[in-house]
Amino acid sequence: MPNQNLSEPDAVVVAAIEEAATREPQPTDYGFCAYGDAHPSTGGGSLWFHWFKDKDTLLDFLRKHSLFLYPTSHIDFPSTLGAVSNAVDANAGYLLRRSG
């Protein structure tokens, strides 16, 4: 359950991340694996899978919410979000569906 004290956009992001991280993967799902906070070589946590019902839902999540997985205050957020969205669109054809 998301923290009720979060602002609406933050609550939406947390809900989207929680849904993807707790979804029981199906054979037709798309997903990605990410570190919870940072790569273990730099003292970070463990890997976590995020699953989505279809490719479009995964791509939409990455476009809208990927910067919130590892929030930081030292970046130009609008420019970085635009660059991430462009990278997602440019590489969408390389996604693989979960098998088995």
N, C-alpha and C positions, 0 to 999 in steps of 0.2 A: 504494500500500500504506500503510495507516494506521501511524502511529508505534506501535511495540510497547510503548512506555513509558506510553502513555495508560491511564487507568483504564477499566474496562469501559464505563461510560456514554459517556465521551468517545470511545472507539474506535467505539462504535455510531453516534454522531453523525457522526464523520468518515467512516465507511464509507457512511452514508446520503447524505451530501453528495457524496462522490466518485462514487457510483453515479449520482446524479441529474445531476451536472455532466459526466459522460463518456458518458452514454447516447446512442446514435445515435437521433435522433428518428424516430418512425414517424408515418404520417398520422393515426393515432387517438390519439396521445399528448397529454397535457396538460403545460403547463410554465409557468415564470415566468422573468423576467429580473431579475437583481439585480446591484448593484455588488459587487466583490470585497471592498472594505473601506469605502469612502465615496464619495459623489458626487464626480465630477471637479471640480466648482466649489469643493469644500473640500479639494482636494488628493488625492482618492481615486483608485482604480484604474479599470479598465474594466468594462464590462458582461459578465455571464456568464449563459448559459442553463442552466436545470435542467429536465430532462425526466422524465416519469413515465408509466408504462404506462396509467394510467387516472386519472380524477378523484378517486376515493377515496384512491388512493395519494398523490397530490399534497396533498390536504387533510390527510391523516394526517401527512405530512412537515411541513407548515406548522404544524400543531398542536403537534407534538412537538419539532421541531428548528429552527424559524425564529430563535429567540433565539440559537442557537449560531452562526448565520452571522456575527454581529457581536457577539462576547462583550464584556461590560463588567461591571465590578464595582460600579458605583454605583447599580444598580437593585434594586428589591425583586423578585427573580426569580420567586417563586411567584405573586405578584399580577400581574406583567407577563405571565407565561406563561398565566395564566387569562384575562387580557384579550385576548391574541392568539388563544387558542382560541375565545373568544366571537366575536371579529371574523371569524375564518375561517368559523365556522358561520353567522353572520349574512349573509355575503357570498358563500357558496358558489354561489348561483344565478347569479352574474355571470361565472362562468368560461367561457371560450371554448376550443374544441378547436382544435388546430393544423390548418391547412388547407393542402393541397398539399404 
